[in-house]
Amino acid sequence: MEVVVNMARRAHIVVTVKEENIEKKLRQFKKKLEREGVLKDAKKLSFFESPSLIRRRKRMRAIKMESIRRTNMLVGCTIPGNSSRGNSH
């Protein structure tokens, strides 16, 4: 049995079940859904959000991230995900 989920702007999520534990594969499938953000997108699309609210949400997130960057620069920390991994020349 093969389970495939395809949403717009997302990659296929495939979990192949041969003769293994179905519960284990179901947990693996749920983890893949969570990592890909499929459920988050589905919840976001379940109600209408006006363009002005979308812009406002993005602007507020940008303000929050800028505040975090400034705080981290003062403390001397780095933001996870923004560091260059493996480039310590």
Secondary structure in CASP SS format (residue, H / E / C, confidence):
PFRMAT SS
TARGET T0000
AUTHOR 0000-0000-0000
METHOD secondary structure of the structure
MODEL  1
M C 1.00
E E 1.00
V E 1.00
V E 1.00
V E 1.00
N C 1.00
M C 1.00
A C 1.00
R C 1.00
R C 1.00
A C 1.00
H C 1.00
I E 1.00
V E 1.00
V E 1.00
T E 1.00
V C 1.00
K C 1.00
E C 1.00
E C 1.00
N C 1.00
I H 1.00
E H 1.00
K H 1.00
K H 1.00
L H 1.00
R H 1.00
Q H 1.00
F H 1.00
K H 1.00
K H 1.00
K H 1.00
L H 1.00
E H 1.00
R H 1.00
E H 1.00
G C 1.00
V H 1.00
L H 1.00
K H 1.00
D H 1.00
A H 1.00
K H 1.00
K H 1.00
L H 1.00
S C 1.00
F C 1.00
F C 1.00
E C 1.00
S C 1.00
P H 1.00
S H 1.00
L H 1.00
I H 1.00
R H 1.00
R H 1.00
R H 1.00
K H 1.00
R H 1.00
M H 1.00
R H 1.00
A H 1.00
I H 1.00
K H 1.00
M H 1.00
E H 1.00
S H 1.00
I H 1.00
R H 1.00
R H 1.00
T H 1.00
N H 1.00
M H 1.00
L H 1.00
V H 1.00
G C 1.00
C C 1.00
T C 1.00
I C 1.00
P C 1.00
G C 1.00
N C 1.00
S C 1.00
S C 1.00
R C 1.00
G C 1.00
N C 1.00
S C 1.00
H C 1.00
END
